[in-house]
Amino acid sequence: MTKLSKPENVGLSSERLKNIGESMRSLIDSKKIPGTVTLVARKGEIVHFEANGKRDIERDLPMEIDTIHRIYSQSKPVTGVALMMLFEEGKFLMTDPVAKYLPEFSDMQVCVGEENGKMKTEAASSPITIQQLASHTSGLSYSFIPGPVGAMYIAEEAERGLGNIPSAGGMLFPEGTKPPFSNLREWTKALAELPLVAQPGTVWNYSVGMDVMGALIEELAGMTFGDFLQKRIFGPLGMEDTGFMVPEEKLNRFSANYSPVPDNMMLTDDPEKSGYRTPPQLESGGGGLVSTVGDYLKFAQMLLNKGEYEGKRYLGKKTVKFMTANHMGSVNANEGLTSLFNMLGNGYQVQGMGFGVTGSVVVNPALTGLPVSKGAFSWGGAASTHFWIDNKEDLIGIVHTQLLPDGTYPVRELMQLATYQAIID
């Protein structure tokens, strides 16, 4: 059991922290989510670490603090750290064209609309840079993003093999008809044949960019993406339950995944039949990892410590500041984030947000509608897992549940509200 510190020792109220559990149990009791693991750490001390509800409703198994969850896009910041490690070694510059290392991205076409049911394209006016890839301004997309390019991703099964097929076929990765890719590089070559949604660097559009980064990391590091993560991040940090699959001996800790139906949930991935029992065809830097809250805390604490954890340095201080800064410039992330979050279920306009390397950044706290700090860096995953780090308050928050899609209910918002209202110093 992880040792808990007295909240008052680090400027938090024990009484007020109870609101986290209350908020989560109200969602669980009304059959909106199956169960949660929530964690708050401040000044390097864990002050709240709690499991509520079920990890598997059908088998009546309780949620435990060491339950293994599908973290989907919460994999992206891990991929970002891997990229920053190679950046520090001088393997590339963020301003480099991606095509310098992955030449298939040399002559990209950009969708400029449709005429008589046919897509019109023009040549990209500038190359995609690695910085644009890392901040979702590359012009790449996802098949679930509406529009002609998203439709083409669906028709071409552009994301096949990325991640693990859920037991029930699943909404994210349906069974396809096209042959699988044998490696990430074969996948990027097929992806680069498809048009971009916009000229590089002009709009924020959620995308498979972090999966392309996985291929880039393989190219630069001379090893598989999974091996790089294991050798440089998971092994050294002691993230023992984090990876691209759940081995047999850990299946008893693997959660079930659900999706909303009126007044309840339905099972969409049974842990005992899940595709996560075997390695994926492609190691997805954009959404392939499973992890626990305890494991992810180590990663988040390393970022909050500006690159250092338990005496070992993973990244330089300035590199972490660079990674977690707002990289948007004249591009507005609010519109892209609004369309993304609304598609996933949140019905509000996102304001006051920017985007860094593989995660969002608060640029104007009041506009976000929550009492968070400027500069708070965060991201989450499709099954409603979230984390954030806040340097101003020396604070980490993590909440994991398993309900797909994210944003169906305000899990992150309630977690952040309940955490910040407990600060008393």
Phi, psi and omega in degrees: 000133178289135182286129178262140175264159178290123183307321182299333179295337180239026172079029176236153181266123177303316182298313183289330179295339178298339179298335178297306179300319179301314181299315183292317181294329178293324176290321181292313183296330179270017174059035177268321178226154184285317183184167182222153162240125181236144181216139171230131174232140177222139180052037177079003182247133175279123182246347178211126178208106194216140174249138177226150174074208188245147169267343181207103185292317184299322181262006178053046180259131182289151169292136178238160182292341178257019176296140180268129183241152169285119182260359175040241187289352173289356170289334188301313179299330177295316177297323178298318178295319177301316178298316181296328178298317179286328175300313180299329181280002177076020182288339179196170169246149181298334180277355178294144169294140175304325184296344176298330182249331178235084189301342179300340180269018185292310188242077184278148173256150182239131177290128177240021177125188181230148176221125183052042177076003179247140181287135173259137180229160171224164181290145175297134184278345176209156180287154174289128176266163178296325178297319178293321178301317185284342184243016178061033174244023184280339188094353173289169184216192173230157180292338180273358176276122185298152177128172184298324181289316176303319178297323179291322176301319180294311182300322181272359184050049190297338182256013183299137178089347179277108180092181189255136180289122175297160185299327184264025183086311169078151181279327187285316185231076182294156177297134184248186182245339183279153181295151181290156172278146182273340177200171184299323183292322176297322179294314183297326180295323177288319180299318184294347176284341184271150182287161175274157179280338182200166176299139179308134176083007184253334177221155172271118180221120182302140191202175176281015182307324182288336174287323173297322177299326176301316178294321179297317179298318178300317182295317184282327186266343180069030175209169179293154180303313180299320178296320179297313180300317181296315185288321189258336185238297188295312181300302181299322181282346184077033178273077191287338184253016183252131179177190184267004177203169177249111180293157185313316186289351180248000184299332180292347177255002185274130183284160168275157177244143186231163171227153184286142166229163182310123176064014180194197178226156172237147180290127177244345173211108179279122183304330183281347179239005190293148173295344178290353178286343181234158180297147178287162175297317181233134178282112189268110175288344179270341184187023189263351191274152164248152181198176173244163177298321179297319176295314185293332176302318181299317178296313181295320180295323176300317178294316180297326177281011180057046169104359184239144176211124178047049173085354179249136179262128181257321178219156175287153181305314183291331178293317179293321177298320178295315182299320187263009175274167178279118183261015191281330183059233182278349179282138180262119179281338186304317184294315179296318179295322178300311182294323178295307185294323180291324177295326181276351174132336180288127184260041181229163179275126179283130176224157175074018183244143170239193181214137179254219174273106175066017177202159181275155183228131176283122178254334176218097187306315185301321182292339180287343181085007180226151182280053182268176181260152172299136178091354178302132186247132184203165166196168182218189182230164188299336180263026175070048169249143183213150170217156169210155172237143183227103182292326181298322181258001183052053194229143172233137172232138176222136172223127177238130164223188179223079176226121183246127010271157173298152178087354176301318175231154187280061183298309181296315184300316180294323178295315180294316178302311182294330179286310185291329180289348180272354180285127184236358180266000000 
